[in-house]
């Protein structure tokens, strides 16, 4: 099971917000900051995939004019 399938959009977004808060607060080592950044990138990609999938479902459900 992929991580996107394990995390809902809301879970990924909430975790991403926490990562951003930690990065903005500062005080982390360079290694910690890089790990947070990488996690944030993964979470942002998960959120984007959820949004892309939702858009595709909406587009498919719309009747063609």
Kinemage of the C-alpha trace (Angstrom):
@kinemage 1
@onewidth
@group {chain A} dominant
@subgroup {mainchain}
@vectorlist {calphas} color= white
{ca unk a 1} P 0.000 0.000 0.000
{ca unk a 2} L 1.403 3.398 -0.962
{ca unk a 3} L 1.725 6.200 1.525
{ca unk a 4} L -0.990 8.182 -0.275
{ca unk a 5} L -3.389 5.287 0.240
{ca unk a 6} L -2.479 5.234 3.932
{ca unk a 7} L -2.835 8.984 4.536
{ca unk a 8} L -5.990 10.902 3.840
{ca unk a 9} L -5.693 14.341 2.308
{ca unk a 10} L -6.530 15.882 5.671
{ca unk a 11} L -3.895 13.822 7.496
{ca unk a 12} L -1.195 14.694 4.969
{ca unk a 13} L -2.137 18.382 5.029
{ca unk a 14} L -2.092 18.491 8.842
{ca unk a 15} L 1.291 16.782 9.010
{ca unk a 16} L 2.621 19.138 6.336
{ca unk a 17} L 1.443 22.138 8.363
{ca unk a 18} L 3.320 20.732 11.370
{ca unk a 19} L 6.476 20.296 9.309
{ca unk a 20} L 6.243 23.900 8.089
{ca unk a 21} L 5.764 25.151 11.656
{ca unk a 22} L 8.827 23.248 12.830
{ca unk a 23} L 10.937 24.580 9.976
{ca unk a 24} L 9.750 28.141 10.527
{ca unk a 25} L 10.440 27.910 14.266
{ca unk a 26} L 14.105 27.207 13.567
{ca unk a 27} L 16.448 25.641 16.059
{ca unk a 28} L 16.727 22.342 14.201
{ca unk a 29} L 20.066 21.021 13.072
{ca unk a 30} L 20.894 21.009 9.390
{ca unk a 31} L 20.253 17.255 9.213
{ca unk a 32} L 16.891 17.633 10.978
{ca unk a 33} L 15.929 20.513 8.715
{ca unk a 34} L 16.790 18.522 5.601
{ca unk a 35} L 14.789 15.530 6.854
{ca unk a 36} L 11.829 17.819 7.587
{ca unk a 37} L 12.137 19.411 4.151
{ca unk a 38} L 12.169 16.008 2.454
{ca unk a 39} L 9.144 14.880 4.465
{ca unk a 40} L 7.375 18.107 3.558
{ca unk a 41} L 8.058 17.511 -0.133
{ca unk a 42} L 6.581 13.994 0.115
{ca unk a 43} L 3.528 15.262 1.977
{ca unk a 44} L 3.001 18.073 -0.534
{ca unk a 45} L 3.143 15.514 -3.356
{ca unk a 46} L 0.577 13.338 -1.564
{ca unk a 47} L -1.747 16.321 -1.142
{ca unk a 48} L -1.317 17.289 -4.788
{ca unk a 49} L -2.099 13.747 -5.913
{ca unk a 50} L -5.305 13.733 -3.855
{ca unk a 51} L -6.304 17.054 -5.432
{ca unk a 52} L -5.441 15.861 -8.940
{ca unk a 53} L -7.461 12.680 -8.418
{ca unk a 54} L -10.433 14.656 -7.118
{ca unk a 55} L -10.258 17.000 -10.123
{ca unk a 56} L -10.173 14.024 -12.506
{ca unk a 57} L -13.247 12.501 -10.827
{ca unk a 58} L -15.121 15.796 -11.075
{ca unk a 59} L -14.162 16.213 -14.714
{ca unk a 60} L -15.286 12.648 -15.475
{ca unk a 61} L -18.617 13.189 -13.730
{ca unk a 62} L -19.417 16.365 -15.645
{ca unk a 63} L -21.615 15.849 -18.680
{ca unk a 64} L -19.993 16.950 -21.894
{ca unk a 65} L -21.636 19.943 -23.557
